[in-house]
Amino acid sequence: MIDYNRLAIRDGHHDIGRMNRASKVVCLAAVVCVTADAAFAQFIPPGASKFNPPPPPPPPSPKIEVPQIPQMDAPPRQSYQAPPRPSFSDRITNCLEEGAAAGLGPSDREAYSRACANSRY
């Protein structure tokens, strides 16, 4: 069996009392560090987790505007602008569908859709 007190004295400058005090100070510092972290922690409401992010802020309230009320004596505003012309692709598609609905075969539909798309609109 090893006698640690005799070992410490035999090697020279060891003071067991100082070593005990130093270990107590280190342990006390570790305890203070662990408990201080909990003291500065953010408040988490009951039922929530610290790993969930906070909810986003609420959206801004809608802008409320009074609608324009038509006047009885004001003339109605009409748009005299022609509707936009459909694209060539849309015209071809419509003409192919019309040819298929009329019972035309594939080659007849091709000729019909070409003539139809170029002559319309």
N, C-alpha and C positions, 0 to 999 in steps of 0.2 A: 504494500500500500504506500502511496506517495503522500508525503506531508508537504502540502503546498506552502505553508508558512515557512518551513525550513528551507524550501527551494527558493523562495523569494528573498529570504535573509542571506542565503548562501551566495546568490548571484550578485549581491551588492546593494544597489541603491533603490530597491523596490520598497514602496510603502503601501501596504494593503489598504490602509485607511484612506489614502488619497485615491487609490484605484476604485474603491467602493463609492466615494463621493463623486468621482468623475462619471462612473456608470449611472449613478442616480441622476446627475445633471443631464446626461445625454437622454436618458429615458424620459425625464420630465419635459425636455425640449421636444421630443417626439410626440408626446401626449398633447402638448400645447399646440403643436402644428396640426395635428389631426383634428382636434376639437375646434381650432380657430377657423378651419376651412368650413366646417358646418355652421359656424356662427355667422359667417359672411355670405352664406348661400342665399340664393334668390328664393322668395316666398313662392311656393307651389300650392295652388288651391287644392282642396280635397278632390280626389277622383281624377286628377290630371297627372301626367307623367312629365318628368323633366326632359325626356327625349322627344316629346312632341313639340313642334314649333308653335309659336303663338298664332292665333287666327289672324287673317288679313284684316286691315282696317275696313270699316263699312264703306260702301260706294257712296259717292256724293249724292245728295238729294236731287231729284229731277227738277229741271227748270220748268216752271209753270208759266205758260203764256196764254193770254186771252186770245181765242180764235177770232179771225177776221169775220165780221158779220156782213153779209151782202146787203147793199142798200137797195131800197125799193125803186128809186128813180134813176139809178145808175145803169147804163147800158151793159149788157153781158159782154164779157171779154171772150173772144173766140180766137183760136189759133188758126191762122190761114196758111200755115206751113204744111207742105205735103209730107206724108209719112215717109220715113227713110226707106230706100230701095233695099230689098233683101239681097244678100250676097249671091254670087254666081253658084256657089255650092248649094245654098238653100234652094235656089231655083231649079237646079238639076235634080235635087232630091225630090222636090215636089212633082216635077214632071215625070220622073221615074215611077213614083207612086201612082200617079194618074194613069200612066201607060199600063202598069201592072193591074190596076183596078179595071181597066178597059179590056183586059184579056190579051194584050199584045205579047208576042214572044220576045226572047232576049234581043235578037237583032233588030226587030221592029221597035222595041222600047229604046234602044240606043239611038236610032235615027230620030224617033219622036222626041226624046228628051233633049237632044241637041237643038233641034228646030224650035222646040217649045221654050227652052231657056233663053235662046237668043232673041225670040220675038216678044217675049213677055216683059212687062214693066219698062 
